[in-house]
Amino acid sequence: MRNIYKCVVCGTFTEDSTHCGKPAKLVINGELRNRLSHLMTYLLRHNPGAVGLSMDREGWVGINKLVNAIRTGGTQGHTHG
Ligand SMILES: [Zn+2]
């Protein structure tokens, strides 16, 4: 996968290394993006319990819950934010 950058001028996330005529800031490199993509797919499609996630009745998980679960590996309890 391609790197993701954030424009330092307008704040847009982009796969281009320049935006608004200036070098954009690297957010995540392509290899890590690829690994994160596979991890999210595994957790959401196959095994949310691996990191302590639970879905609602319609199969949704809050983005903050997902990010926090990935960051902590499901080893921590409730946290704020
Ligand atoms: Zn821009």
PDB file of the backbone (N, CA, C, O) and the ligand in Angstrom, with CONECT records:
HET     ZN  A 101       1
ATOM      1  N   MET A   1       0.837  -1.196   0.000  1.00  0.00           N
ATOM      2  CA  MET A   1       0.000   0.000   0.000  1.00  0.00           C
ATOM      3  C   MET A   1       0.874   1.249   0.000  1.00  0.00           C
ATOM      4  O   MET A   1       2.041   1.218   0.388  1.00  0.00           O
ATOM      5  N   ARG A   2       0.272   2.344  -0.446  1.00  0.00           N
ATOM      6  CA  ARG A   2       1.019   3.606  -0.496  1.00  0.00           C
ATOM      7  C   ARG A   2       1.027   4.278   0.874  1.00  0.00           C
ATOM      8  O   ARG A   2       0.152   4.048   1.708  1.00  0.00           O
ATOM      9  N   ASN A   3       2.041   5.116   1.080  1.00  0.00           N
ATOM     10  CA  ASN A   3       2.109   5.903   2.308  1.00  0.00           C
ATOM     11  C   ASN A   3       0.907   6.841   2.392  1.00  0.00           C
ATOM     12  O   ASN A   3       0.321   7.209   1.374  1.00  0.00           O
ATOM     13  N   ILE A   4       0.548   7.223   3.619  1.00  0.00           N
ATOM     14  CA  ILE A   4      -0.459   8.265   3.823  1.00  0.00           C
ATOM     15  C   ILE A   4       0.229   9.482   4.441  1.00  0.00           C
ATOM     16  O   ILE A   4       0.986   9.362   5.404  1.00  0.00           O
ATOM     17  N   TYR A   5      -0.044  10.641   3.873  1.00  0.00           N
ATOM     18  CA  TYR A   5       0.517  11.906   4.345  1.00  0.00           C
ATOM     19  C   TYR A   5      -0.614  12.830   4.758  1.00  0.00           C
ATOM     20  O   TYR A   5      -1.766  12.662   4.360  1.00  0.00           O
ATOM     21  N   LYS A   6      -0.242  13.822   5.579  1.00  0.00           N
ATOM     22  CA  LYS A   6      -1.196  14.877   5.935  1.00  0.00           C
ATOM     23  C   LYS A   6      -0.631  16.210   5.478  1.00  0.00           C
ATOM     24  O   LYS A   6       0.512  16.555   5.778  1.00  0.00           O
ATOM     25  N   CYS A   7      -1.450  16.951   4.748  1.00  0.00           N
ATOM     26  CA  CYS A   7      -1.026  18.248   4.251  1.00  0.00           C
ATOM     27  C   CYS A   7      -0.806  19.221   5.415  1.00  0.00           C
ATOM     28  O   CYS A   7      -1.663  19.356   6.289  1.00  0.00           O
ATOM     29  N   VAL A   8       0.343  19.894   5.419  1.00  0.00           N
ATOM     30  CA  VAL A   8       0.638  20.828   6.502  1.00  0.00           C
ATOM     31  C   VAL A   8      -0.088  22.157   6.303  1.00  0.00           C
ATOM     32  O   VAL A   8      -0.139  22.987   7.211  1.00  0.00           O
ATOM     33  N   VAL A   9      -0.650  22.353   5.109  1.00  0.00           N
ATOM     34  CA  VAL A   9      -1.343  23.614   4.828  1.00  0.00           C
ATOM     35  C   VAL A   9      -2.838  23.489   5.098  1.00  0.00           C
ATOM     36  O   VAL A   9      -3.391  24.265   5.876  1.00  0.00           O
ATOM     37  N   CYS A  10      -3.506  22.510   4.457  1.00  0.00           N
ATOM     38  CA  CYS A  10      -4.966  22.414   4.552  1.00  0.00           C
ATOM     39  C   CYS A  10      -5.435  21.272   5.440  1.00  0.00           C
ATOM     40  O   CYS A  10      -6.618  21.200   5.771  1.00  0.00           O
ATOM     41  N   GLY A  11      -4.527  20.370   5.837  1.00  0.00           N
ATOM     42  CA  GLY A  11      -4.911  19.294   6.762  1.00  0.00           C
ATOM     43  C   GLY A  11      -5.500  18.068   6.105  1.00  0.00           C
ATOM     44  O   GLY A  11      -5.888  17.125   6.794  1.00  0.00           O
ATOM     45  N   THR A  12      -5.576  18.062   4.771  1.00  0.00           N
ATOM     46  CA  THR A  12      -6.127  16.908   4.064  1.00  0.00           C
ATOM     47  C   THR A  12      -5.197  15.708   4.175  1.00  0.00           C
ATOM     48  O   THR A  12      -3.978  15.853   4.094  1.00  0.00           O
ATOM     49  N   PHE A  13      -5.780  14.508   4.362  1.00  0.00           N
ATOM     50  CA  PHE A  13      -5.002  13.274   4.282  1.00  0.00           C
ATOM     51  C   PHE A  13      -4.896  12.865   2.819  1.00  0.00           C
ATOM     52  O   PHE A  13      -5.885  12.899   2.087  1.00  0.00           O
ATOM     53  N   THR A  14      -3.697  12.479   2.394  1.00  0.00           N
ATOM     54  CA  THR A  14      -3.450  12.219   0.980  1.00  0.00           C
ATOM     55  C   THR A  14      -2.387  11.138   0.815  1.00  0.00           C
ATOM     56  O   THR A  14      -1.583  10.902   1.716  1.00  0.00           O
ATOM     57  N   GLU A  15      -2.392  10.477  -0.362  1.00  0.00           N
ATOM     58  CA  GLU A  15      -1.330   9.526  -0.673  1.00  0.00           C
ATOM     59  C   GLU A  15      -0.185  10.205  -1.426  1.00  0.00           C
ATOM     60  O   GLU A  15       0.802   9.562  -1.783  1.00  0.00           O
ATOM     61  N   ASP A  16      -0.326  11.495  -1.660  1.00  0.00           N
ATOM     62  CA  ASP A  16       0.726  12.250  -2.344  1.00  0.00           C
ATOM     63  C   ASP A  16       1.658  12.888  -1.322  1.00  0.00           C
ATOM     64  O   ASP A  16       1.211  13.369  -0.281  1.00  0.00           O
ATOM     65  N   SER A  17       2.961  12.892  -1.624  1.00  0.00           N
ATOM     66  CA  SER A  17       3.936  13.403  -0.666  1.00  0.00           C
ATOM     67  C   SER A  17       4.013  14.927  -0.671  1.00  0.00           C
ATOM     68  O   SER A  17       4.685  15.518   0.175  1.00  0.00           O
ATOM     69  N   THR A  18       3.337  15.555  -1.607  1.00  0.00           N
ATOM     70  CA  THR A  18       3.218  17.007  -1.574  1.00  0.00           C
ATOM     71  C   THR A  18       1.755  17.391  -1.738  1.00  0.00           C
ATOM     72  O   THR A  18       1.000  16.693  -2.414  1.00  0.00           O
ATOM     73  N   HIS A  19       1.349  18.505  -1.118  1.00  0.00           N
ATOM     74  CA  HIS A  19      -0.034  18.988  -1.203  1.00  0.00           C
ATOM     75  C   HIS A  19      -0.002  20.486  -0.968  1.00  0.00           C
ATOM     76  O   HIS A  19       0.775  20.969  -0.144  1.00  0.00           O
ATOM     77  N   CYS A  20      -0.817  21.206  -1.665  1.00  0.00           N
ATOM     78  CA  CYS A  20      -0.834  22.667  -1.574  1.00  0.00           C
ATOM     79  C   CYS A  20       0.561  23.253  -1.837  1.00  0.00           C
ATOM     80  O   CYS A  20       0.919  24.306  -1.309  1.00  0.00           O
ATOM     81  N   GLY A  21       1.335  22.544  -2.665  1.00  0.00           N
ATOM     82  CA  GLY A  21       2.643  23.055  -3.040  1.00  0.00           C
ATOM     83  C   GLY A  21       3.728  22.888  -2.001  1.00  0.00           C
ATOM     84  O   GLY A  21       4.828  23.415  -2.168  1.00  0.00           O
ATOM     85  N   LYS A  22       3.437  22.154  -0.911  1.00  0.00           N
ATOM     86  CA  LYS A  22       4.437  21.949   0.150  1.00  0.00           C
ATOM     87  C   LYS A  22       4.570  20.463   0.453  1.00  0.00           C
ATOM     88  O   LYS A  22       3.634  19.695   0.230  1.00  0.00           O
ATOM     89  N   PRO A  23       5.757  20.046   0.971  1.00  0.00           N
ATOM     90  CA  PRO A  23       5.905  18.643   1.387  1.00  0.00           C
ATOM     91  C   PRO A  23       4.915  18.310   2.498  1.00  0.00           C
ATOM     92  O   PRO A  23       4.800  19.051   3.474  1.00  0.00           O
ATOM     93  N   ALA A  24       4.197  17.189   2.349  1.00  0.00           N
ATOM     94  CA  ALA A  24       3.226  16.781   3.360  1.00  0.00           C
ATOM     95  C   ALA A  24       3.905  15.923   4.419  1.00  0.00           C
ATOM     96  O   ALA A  24       4.952  15.326   4.170  1.00  0.00           O
ATOM     97  N   LYS A  25       3.299  15.867   5.605  1.00  0.00           N
ATOM     98  CA  LYS A  25       3.872  15.135   6.727  1.00  0.00           C
ATOM     99  C   LYS A  25       3.450  13.670   6.655  1.00  0.00           C
ATOM    100  O   LYS A  25       2.268  13.375   6.479  1.00  0.00           O
ATOM    101  N   LEU A  26       4.410  12.747   6.789  1.00  0.00           N
ATOM    102  CA  LEU A  26       4.113  11.315   6.761  1.00  0.00           C
ATOM    103  C   LEU A  26       3.303  10.915   7.996  1.00  0.00           C
ATOM    104  O   LEU A  26       3.695  11.202   9.127  1.00  0.00           O
ATOM    105  N   VAL A  27       2.170  10.251   7.764  1.00  0.00           N
ATOM    106  CA  VAL A  27       1.326   9.782   8.869  1.00  0.00           C
ATOM    107  C   VAL A  27       1.589   8.306   9.139  1.00  0.00           C
ATOM    108  O   VAL A  27       1.788   7.902  10.285  1.00  0.00           O
ATOM    109  N   ILE A  28       1.589   7.498   8.071  1.00  0.00           N
ATOM    110  CA  ILE A  28       1.810   6.051   8.228  1.00  0.00           C
ATOM    111  C   ILE A  28       2.436   5.535   6.934  1.00  0.00           C
ATOM    112  O   ILE A  28       1.993   5.883   5.840  1.00  0.00           O
ATOM    113  N   ASN A  29       3.465   4.705   7.068  1.00  0.00           N
ATOM    114  CA  ASN A  29       4.085   4.191   5.845  1.00  0.00           C
ATOM    115  C   ASN A  29       3.290   2.999   5.308  1.00  0.00           C
ATOM    116  O   ASN A  29       2.480   2.399   6.014  1.00  0.00           O
ATOM    117  N   GLY A  30       3.543   2.677   4.052  1.00  0.00           N
ATOM    118  CA  GLY A  30       2.747   1.681   3.349  1.00  0.00           C
ATOM    119  C   GLY A  30       2.770   0.315   3.995  1.00  0.00           C
ATOM    120  O   GLY A  30       1.752  -0.378   4.001  1.00  0.00           O
ATOM    121  N   GLU A  31       3.921  -0.096   4.547  1.00  0.00           N
ATOM    122  CA  GLU A  31       4.007  -1.417   5.157  1.00  0.00           C
ATOM    123  C   GLU A  31       3.154  -1.493   6.418  1.00  0.00           C
ATOM    124  O   GLU A  31       2.419  -2.457   6.629  1.00  0.00           O
ATOM    125  N   LEU A  32       3.264  -0.461   7.252  1.00  0.00           N
ATOM    126  CA  LEU A  32       2.466  -0.446   8.484  1.00  0.00           C
ATOM    127  C   LEU A  32       0.974  -0.324   8.165  1.00  0.00           C
ATOM    128  O   LEU A  32       0.133  -0.935   8.825  1.00  0.00           O
ATOM    129  N   ARG A  33       0.665   0.469   7.149  1.00  0.00           N
ATOM    130  CA  ARG A  33      -0.729   0.604   6.709  1.00  0.00           C
ATOM    131  C   ARG A  33      -1.297  -0.747   6.289  1.00  0.00           C
ATOM    132  O   ARG A  33      -2.437  -1.083   6.609  1.00  0.00           O
ATOM    133  N   ASN A  34      -0.491  -1.509   5.573  1.00  0.00           N
ATOM    134  CA  ASN A  34      -0.912  -2.828   5.120  1.00  0.00           C
ATOM    135  C   ASN A  34      -1.157  -3.768   6.300  1.00  0.00           C
ATOM    136  O   ASN A  34      -2.153  -4.491   6.336  1.00  0.00           O
ATOM    137  N   ARG A  35      -0.234  -3.746   7.263  1.00  0.00           N
ATOM    138  CA  ARG A  35      -0.391  -4.609   8.439  1.00  0.00           C
ATOM    139  C   ARG A  35      -1.614  -4.204   9.252  1.00  0.00           C
ATOM    140  O   ARG A  35      -2.362  -5.059   9.727  1.00  0.00           O
ATOM    141  N   LEU A  36      -1.816  -2.895   9.413  1.00  0.00           N
ATOM    142  CA  LEU A  36      -2.971  -2.401  10.162  1.00  0.00           C
ATOM    143  C   LEU A  36      -4.270  -2.792   9.469  1.00  0.00           C
ATOM    144  O   LEU A  36      -5.251  -3.146  10.122  1.00  0.00           O
ATOM    145  N   SER A  37      -4.266  -2.724   8.142  1.00  0.00           N
ATOM    146  CA  SER A  37      -5.434  -3.104   7.362  1.00  0.00           C
ATOM    147  C   SER A  37      -5.809  -4.564   7.607  1.00  0.00           C
ATOM    148  O   SER A  37      -6.978  -4.890   7.816  1.00  0.00           O
ATOM    149  N   HIS A  38      -4.805  -5.436   7.579  1.00  0.00           N
ATOM    150  CA  HIS A  38      -5.070  -6.853   7.815  1.00  0.00           C
ATOM    151  C   HIS A  38      -5.536  -7.114   9.238  1.00  0.00           C
ATOM    152  O   HIS A  38      -6.419  -7.939   9.468  1.00  0.00           O
ATOM    153  N   LEU A  39      -4.935  -6.401  10.197  1.00  0.00           N
ATOM    154  CA  LEU A  39      -5.338  -6.575  11.587  1.00  0.00           C
ATOM    155  C   LEU A  39      -6.797  -6.155  11.790  1.00  0.00           C
ATOM    156  O   LEU A  39      -7.564  -6.861  12.444  1.00  0.00           O
ATOM    157  N   MET A  40      -7.174  -5.002  11.226  1.00  0.00           N
ATOM    158  CA  MET A  40      -8.551  -4.524  11.373  1.00  0.00           C
ATOM    159  C   MET A  40      -9.534  -5.488  10.727  1.00  0.00           C
ATOM    160  O   MET A  40     -10.605  -5.747  11.277  1.00  0.00           O
ATOM    161  N   THR A  41      -9.175  -6.020   9.565  1.00  0.00           N
ATOM    162  CA  THR A  41     -10.037  -6.993   8.896  1.00  0.00           C
ATOM    163  C   THR A  41     -10.231  -8.232   9.753  1.00  0.00           C
ATOM    164  O   THR A  41     -11.346  -8.726   9.916  1.00  0.00           O
ATOM    165  N   TYR A  42      -9.124  -8.725  10.298  1.00  0.00           N
ATOM    166  CA  TYR A  42      -9.195  -9.918  11.148  1.00  0.00           C
ATOM    167  C   TYR A  42     -10.089  -9.677  12.359  1.00  0.00           C
ATOM    168  O   TYR A  42     -10.952 -10.495  12.678  1.00  0.00           O
ATOM    169  N   LEU A  43      -9.874  -8.538  13.034  1.00  0.00           N
ATOM    170  CA  LEU A  43     -10.633  -8.262  14.248  1.00  0.00           C
ATOM    171  C   LEU A  43     -12.115  -8.063  13.961  1.00  0.00           C
ATOM    172  O   LEU A  43     -12.967  -8.600  14.669  1.00  0.00           O
ATOM    173  N   LEU A  44     -12.421  -7.293  12.921  1.00  0.00           N
ATOM    174  CA  LEU A  44     -13.820  -6.947  12.666  1.00  0.00           C
ATOM    175  C   LEU A  44     -14.587  -8.079  11.998  1.00  0.00           C
ATOM    176  O   LEU A  44     -15.789  -8.226  12.219  1.00  0.00           O
ATOM    177  N   ARG A  45     -13.919  -8.867  11.196  1.00  0.00           N
ATOM    178  CA  ARG A  45     -14.618  -9.899  10.443  1.00  0.00           C
ATOM    179  C   ARG A  45     -14.607 -11.246  11.159  1.00  0.00           C
ATOM    180  O   ARG A  45     -15.553 -12.027  11.061  1.00  0.00           O
ATOM    181  N   HIS A  46     -13.512 -11.502  11.885  1.00  0.00           N
ATOM    182  CA  HIS A  46     -13.338 -12.864  12.390  1.00  0.00           C
ATOM    183  C   HIS A  46     -13.280 -12.989  13.905  1.00  0.00           C
ATOM    184  O   HIS A  46     -13.852 -13.926  14.462  1.00  0.00           O
ATOM    185  N   ASN A  47     -12.600 -12.060  14.589  1.00  0.00           N
ATOM    186  CA  ASN A  47     -12.335 -12.319  16.002  1.00  0.00           C
ATOM    187  C   ASN A  47     -12.224 -11.051  16.846  1.00  0.00           C
ATOM    188  O   ASN A  47     -11.152 -10.756  17.375  1.00  0.00           O
ATOM    189  N   PRO A  48     -13.323 -10.296  16.980  1.00  0.00           N
ATOM    190  CA  PRO A  48     -13.257  -9.075  17.794  1.00  0.00           C
ATOM    191  C   PRO A  48     -12.889  -9.366  19.247  1.00  0.00           C
ATOM    192  O   PRO A  48     -12.291  -8.521  19.914  1.00  0.00           O
ATOM    193  N   GLY A  49     -13.236 -10.544  19.739  1.00  0.00           N
ATOM    194  CA  GLY A  49     -12.927 -10.896  21.124  1.00  0.00           C
ATOM    195  C   GLY A  49     -11.444 -10.998  21.407  1.00  0.00           C
ATOM    196  O   GLY A  49     -11.039 -10.979  22.569  1.00  0.00           O
ATOM    197  N   ALA A  50     -10.614 -11.107  20.360  1.00  0.00           N
ATOM    198  CA  ALA A  50      -9.169 -11.226  20.556  1.00  0.00           C
ATOM    199  C   ALA A  50      -8.584 -10.014  21.267  1.00  0.00           C
ATOM    200  O   ALA A  50      -7.572 -10.120  21.959  1.00  0.00           O
ATOM    201  N   VAL A  51      -9.233  -8.849  21.091  1.00  0.00           N
ATOM    202  CA  VAL A  51      -8.762  -7.649  21.776  1.00  0.00           C
ATOM    203  C   VAL A  51      -9.850  -7.086  22.693  1.00  0.00           C
ATOM    204  O   VAL A  51      -9.808  -5.919  23.082  1.00  0.00           O
ATOM    205  N   GLY A  52     -10.823  -7.936  23.031  1.00  0.00           N
ATOM    206  CA  GLY A  52     -11.844  -7.535  23.982  1.00  0.00           C
ATOM    207  C   GLY A  52     -12.922  -6.639  23.404  1.00  0.00           C
ATOM    208  O   GLY A  52     -13.627  -5.967  24.156  1.00  0.00           O
ATOM    209  N   LEU A  53     -13.070  -6.613  22.068  1.00  0.00           N
ATOM    210  CA  LEU A  53     -14.096  -5.789  21.447  1.00  0.00           C
ATOM    211  C   LEU A  53     -15.436  -6.519  21.440  1.00  0.00           C
ATOM    212  O   LEU A  53     -15.496  -7.739  21.284  1.00  0.00           O
ATOM    213  N   SER A  54     -16.506  -5.750  21.611  1.00  0.00           N
ATOM    214  CA  SER A  54     -17.825  -6.326  21.389  1.00  0.00           C
ATOM    215  C   SER A  54     -18.610  -5.401  20.477  1.00  0.00           C
ATOM    216  O   SER A  54     -18.532  -4.179  20.603  1.00  0.00           O
ATOM    217  N   MET A  55     -19.362  -5.984  19.562  1.00  0.00           N
ATOM    218  CA  MET A  55     -20.133  -5.219  18.580  1.00  0.00           C
ATOM    219  C   MET A  55     -21.551  -5.007  19.087  1.00  0.00           C
ATOM    220  O   MET A  55     -22.033  -5.734  19.955  1.00  0.00           O
ATOM    221  N   ASP A  56     -22.213  -3.990  18.526  1.00  0.00           N
ATOM    222  CA  ASP A  56     -23.617  -3.814  18.871  1.00  0.00           C
ATOM    223  C   ASP A  56     -24.462  -4.786  18.044  1.00  0.00           C
ATOM    224  O   ASP A  56     -23.930  -5.587  17.276  1.00  0.00           O
ATOM    225  N   ARG A  57     -25.796  -4.703  18.214  1.00  0.00           N
ATOM    226  CA  ARG A  57     -26.681  -5.670  17.559  1.00  0.00           C
ATOM    227  C   ARG A  57     -26.528  -5.680  16.049  1.00  0.00           C
ATOM    228  O   ARG A  57     -26.712  -6.708  15.398  1.00  0.00           O
ATOM    229  N   GLU A  58     -26.186  -4.506  15.497  1.00  0.00           N
ATOM    230  CA  GLU A  58     -26.083  -4.415  14.041  1.00  0.00           C
ATOM    231  C   GLU A  58     -24.664  -4.620  13.532  1.00  0.00           C
ATOM    232  O   GLU A  58     -24.404  -4.467  12.339  1.00  0.00           O
ATOM    233  N   GLY A  59     -23.756  -4.959  14.415  1.00  0.00           N
ATOM    234  CA  GLY A  59     -22.394  -5.285  14.003  1.00  0.00           C
ATOM    235  C   GLY A  59     -21.444  -4.107  13.947  1.00  0.00           C
ATOM    236  O   GLY A  59     -20.376  -4.204  13.342  1.00  0.00           O
ATOM    237  N   TRP A  60     -21.813  -2.995  14.569  1.00  0.00           N
ATOM    238  CA  TRP A  60     -20.940  -1.825  14.583  1.00  0.00           C
ATOM    239  C   TRP A  60     -20.044  -1.809  15.819  1.00  0.00           C
ATOM    240  O   TRP A  60     -20.402  -2.308  16.886  1.00  0.00           O
ATOM    241  N   VAL A  61     -18.860  -1.213  15.628  1.00  0.00           N
ATOM    242  CA  VAL A  61     -17.939  -0.980  16.735  1.00  0.00           C
ATOM    243  C   VAL A  61     -17.512   0.481  16.645  1.00  0.00           C
ATOM    244  O   VAL A  61     -17.163   0.953  15.564  1.00  0.00           O
ATOM    245  N   GLY A  62     -17.535   1.203  17.765  1.00  0.00           N
ATOM    246  CA  GLY A  62     -17.102   2.593  17.754  1.00  0.00           C
ATOM    247  C   GLY A  62     -15.638   2.715  17.373  1.00  0.00           C
ATOM    248  O   GLY A  62     -14.807   1.909  17.791  1.00  0.00           O
ATOM    249  N   ILE A  63     -15.324   3.744  16.566  1.00  0.00           N
ATOM    250  CA  ILE A  63     -13.943   3.892  16.096  1.00  0.00           C
ATOM    251  C   ILE A  63     -12.976   4.081  17.257  1.00  0.00           C
ATOM    252  O   ILE A  63     -11.858   3.567  17.217  1.00  0.00           O
ATOM    253  N   ASN A  64     -13.391   4.817  18.297  1.00  0.00           N
ATOM    254  CA  ASN A  64     -12.492   5.011  19.435  1.00  0.00           C
ATOM    255  C   ASN A  64     -12.239   3.703  20.177  1.00  0.00           C
ATOM    256  O   ASN A  64     -11.132   3.443  20.648  1.00  0.00           O
ATOM    257  N   LYS A  65     -13.293   2.880  20.271  1.00  0.00           N
ATOM    258  CA  LYS A  65     -13.124   1.576  20.905  1.00  0.00           C
ATOM    259  C   LYS A  65     -12.178   0.694  20.104  1.00  0.00           C
ATOM    260  O   LYS A  65     -11.338  -0.008  20.666  1.00  0.00           O
ATOM    261  N   LEU A  66     -12.326   0.738  18.769  1.00  0.00           N
ATOM    262  CA  LEU A  66     -11.462  -0.071  17.916  1.00  0.00           C
ATOM    263  C   LEU A  66     -10.002   0.376  18.031  1.00  0.00           C
ATOM    264  O   LEU A  66      -9.105  -0.449  18.203  1.00  0.00           O
ATOM    265  N   VAL A  67      -9.774   1.690  17.934  1.00  0.00           N
ATOM    266  CA  VAL A  67      -8.410   2.212  18.015  1.00  0.00           C
ATOM    267  C   VAL A  67      -7.786   1.872  19.367  1.00  0.00           C
ATOM    268  O   VAL A  67      -6.632   1.451  19.449  1.00  0.00           O
ATOM    269  N   ASN A  68      -8.573   2.065  20.420  1.00  0.00           N
ATOM    270  CA  ASN A  68      -8.049   1.791  21.751  1.00  0.00           C
ATOM    271  C   ASN A  68      -7.741   0.304  21.935  1.00  0.00           C
ATOM    272  O   ASN A  68      -6.734  -0.056  22.546  1.00  0.00           O
ATOM    273  N   ALA A  69      -8.611  -0.554  21.404  1.00  0.00           N
ATOM    274  CA  ALA A  69      -8.395  -1.988  21.527  1.00  0.00           C
ATOM    275  C   ALA A  69      -7.129  -2.419  20.796  1.00  0.00           C
ATOM    276  O   ALA A  69      -6.388  -3.273  21.284  1.00  0.00           O
ATOM    277  N   ILE A  70      -6.879  -1.828  19.620  1.00  0.00           N
ATOM    278  CA  ILE A  70      -5.673  -2.165  18.870  1.00  0.00           C
ATOM    279  C   ILE A  70      -4.433  -1.657  19.611  1.00  0.00           C
ATOM    280  O   ILE A  70      -3.417  -2.347  19.687  1.00  0.00           O
ATOM    281  N   ARG A  71      -4.534  -0.439  20.157  1.00  0.00           N
ATOM    282  CA  ARG A  71      -3.391   0.138  20.881  1.00  0.00           C
ATOM    283  C   ARG A  71      -3.024  -0.687  22.102  1.00  0.00           C
ATOM    284  O   ARG A  71      -1.843  -0.893  22.383  1.00  0.00           O
ATOM    285  N   THR A  72      -4.027  -1.161  22.828  1.00  0.00           N
ATOM    286  CA  THR A  72      -3.754  -1.856  24.074  1.00  0.00           C
ATOM    287  C   THR A  72      -3.721  -3.359  23.924  1.00  0.00           C
ATOM    288  O   THR A  72      -3.317  -4.068  24.846  1.00  0.00           O
ATOM    289  N   GLY A  73      -4.144  -3.858  22.765  1.00  0.00           N
ATOM    290  CA  GLY A  73      -4.204  -5.305  22.566  1.00  0.00           C
ATOM    291  C   GLY A  73      -5.248  -5.971  23.429  1.00  0.00           C
ATOM    292  O   GLY A  73      -5.201  -7.182  23.646  1.00  0.00           O
ATOM    293  N   GLY A  74      -6.195  -5.187  23.925  1.00  0.00           N
ATOM    294  CA  GLY A  74      -7.260  -5.747  24.731  1.00  0.00           C
ATOM    295  C   GLY A  74      -6.836  -6.082  26.152  1.00  0.00           C
ATOM    296  O   GLY A  74      -7.560  -6.768  26.874  1.00  0.00           O
ATOM    297  N   THR A  75      -5.657  -5.597  26.560  1.00  0.00           N
ATOM    298  CA  THR A  75      -5.127  -5.951  27.878  1.00  0.00           C
ATOM    299  C   THR A  75      -5.574  -4.977  28.944  1.00  0.00           C
ATOM    300  O   THR A  75      -5.372  -5.232  30.131  1.00  0.00           O
ATOM    301  N   GLN A  76      -6.186  -3.850  28.548  1.00  0.00           N
ATOM    302  CA  GLN A  76      -6.617  -2.860  29.536  1.00  0.00           C
ATOM    303  C   GLN A  76      -8.128  -2.803  29.579  1.00  0.00           C
ATOM    304  O   GLN A  76      -8.818  -3.180  28.632  1.00  0.00           O
ATOM    305  N   GLY A  77      -8.626  -2.316  30.715  1.00  0.00           N
ATOM    306  CA  GLY A  77     -10.057  -2.155  30.875  1.00  0.00           C
ATOM    307  C   GLY A  77     -10.523  -0.872  30.233  1.00  0.00           C
ATOM    308  O   GLY A  77      -9.948  -0.407  29.248  1.00  0.00           O
ATOM    309  N   HIS A  78     -11.574  -0.302  30.800  1.00  0.00           N
ATOM    310  CA  HIS A  78     -12.135   0.913  30.228  1.00  0.00           C
ATOM    311  C   HIS A  78     -11.185   2.091  30.415  1.00  0.00           C
ATOM    312  O   HIS A  78     -10.627   2.290  31.494  1.00  0.00           O
ATOM    313  N   THR A  79     -11.013   2.862  29.359  1.00  0.00           N
ATOM    314  CA  THR A  79     -10.235   4.095  29.443  1.00  0.00           C
ATOM    315  C   THR A  79     -11.058   5.223  28.852  1.00  0.00           C
ATOM    316  O   THR A  79     -11.995   4.983  28.090  1.00  0.00           O
ATOM    317  N   HIS A  80     -10.722   6.410  29.189  1.00  0.00           N
ATOM    318  CA  HIS A  80     -11.448   7.557  28.676  1.00  0.00           C
ATOM    319  C   HIS A  80     -10.835   8.026  27.359  1.00  0.00           C
ATOM    320  O   HIS A  80      -9.649   7.821  27.098  1.00  0.00           O
ATOM    321  N   GLY A  81     -11.676   8.664  26.531  1.00  0.00           N
ATOM    322  CA  GLY A  81     -11.202   9.210  25.280  1.00  0.00           C
ATOM    323  C   GLY A  81     -11.531   8.301  24.156  1.00  0.00           C
ATOM    324  O   GLY A  81     -11.206   8.598  23.006  1.00  0.00           O
TER     325      GLY A  81
HETATM  326 ZN    ZN A 101      -3.313  20.799   1.147  1.00  0.00          ZN2+
END
